[in-house]
Amino acid sequence: MKVFVLNSGSSSIKFQLFLISERTVLASGIVEKIGEEKSQITYEIQAPKSIKNSFEEQIPDHKTGMNRIVELLTDSTLGVLKDKSDVDVVGHRVVHGGEDFKKPALIDDKVLNAIKENSALAPLHNPANIVGIEVAREVFGSAKQVAVFDTAFHHTIPQQAYLYALPYELYSSLKIRRYGFHGTSHQYVAEKAAEMMNRELSSVNLITVHLGNGGSITAIKNGKSVDTSMGMTPLEGLIMGTRSGDIDPAIPFYICNNSDTSIDEVDQILNKKSGLKGICRQNDMREILAACDRDDSQAQLAVDMYCYRIKKYLGSYMAILGRLDAIVFTAGIGEHSAPIRNHICQGLEHLGIAIDKNKNEALKSGCRELQTDNYEVKILLIPTNEELKIALETENLLKS
């Protein structure tokens, strides 16, 4: 079975083509800057040997971008398909499933309409995901379409954890509650962690720490998500690249009442101009750490605040779980930044958590253990693979 995994953004299309029976990637790539004067296409094939190509051309819309991807996939030189009909199923990453979707869904008109109805909960993400679905249904006419939801893994969070202390009718009428995100990543690394420990997922308690430009942390008890840092939207929780994370909810009103800033501008501030960028004017952790090495006090402050917030969540989730078997670091910063992992774990020895400096700084790829020997809690580094997880979930749905 050939599974085409699609992650559509407002101005981009990221894709991978899997031969799922062998768990191999045949081709992957991204179309960026859709609708701009010059778009960027990156396309890579894995077999018989790895070849990576980049192109600059005008891609006015998502349909043009998708057709261009098909041209590359079926190209006589660069292609890995004889025809686009060789794609059996398209698996779509959909950010927000609301309370409607607790597992992947085969897309029909009813499902697509329900995804559209949840767009108010993720106005920056779901509309782009919907465009991807509509274009893929048109371009890959013979293929089945499956939606895999970022929120689905978190549907096991209990009511006392997902409700906010607001008038209950706001939940009843507007569905205001914690949904959580990055669920596909948290689930994937949780399953990998259980494999590494030679245990059933249902027997382990984990805290999974997904740190990229966006970041979230999840408490997993007996294999199920029981709390997570992101809330009704991806703004709540950890300090992120450009998002504020947790703040006093009165701050937006204070800004509006004491300046000429509109509520829409406050929304932009909290989502696009805050977080690491707001503190030190940079949101790439590699650049921030380099600035720390130059004794940049604002960069150091940003790192200290970033790691402090994560530590607070670790402590609160340990209290919830009671027993902690492992902490899992994943995603861009979590996988590649030894200084950040070290900073987060420092001072937690009294909780059974200690990171080994040599293991942490070793230049190795793949999954590995980082904890100091004889310490109770494992510290695991597990590269995430959301695209593979979407492909596997898609395959499982069709088999069932």
Sequence and secondary structure as in RCSB ss.txt:
>XXXX:A:sequence
MKVFVLNSGSSSIKFQLFLISERTVLASGIVEKIGEEKSQITYEIQAPKSIKNSFEEQIPDHKTGMNRIVELLTD
STLGVLKDKSDVDVVGHRVVHGGEDFKKPALIDDKVLNAIKENSALAPLHNPANIVGIEVAREVFGSAKQVAVFD
TAFHHTIPQQAYLYALPYELYSSLKIRRYGFHGTSHQYVAEKAAEMMNRELSSVNLITVHLGNGGSITAIKNGKS
VDTSMGMTPLEGLIMGTRSGDIDPAIPFYICNNSDTSIDEVDQILNKKSGLKGICRQNDMREILAACDRDDSQAQ
LAVDMYCYRIKKYLGSYMAILGRLDAIVFTAGIGEHSAPIRNHICQGLEHLGIAIDKNKNEALKSGCRELQTDNY
EVKILLIPTNEELKIALETENLLKS
>XXXX:A:secstr
 EEEEEEE SS EEEEEEEGGGTEEEEEEEEESTTSSSEEEEEEE SSS EEEEEEE   SHHHHHHHHHHHHT 
TTT S S GGG  EEEEEES  TTT SS EE  HHHHHHHHHGGGG TTTHHHHHHHHHHHHHHTTTSEEEEEET
TGGGGGS HHHH  SS HHHHHHH  S   S HHHHHHHHHHHHHHTTS GGG  EEEEEESSSEEEEEEETTEE
EEES  SSTTSSS  SS   S  TTHHHHHHHTSS  HHHHHHHHHHS HHHHHHS   HHHHHHHHHTT HHHH
HHHHHHHHHHHHHHHHHHHHHSS  EEEEEHHHHHH HHHHHHHHTT GGGT  B HHHHH    S EE B TT 
SSEEEE    HHHHHHHHHHHHHH 
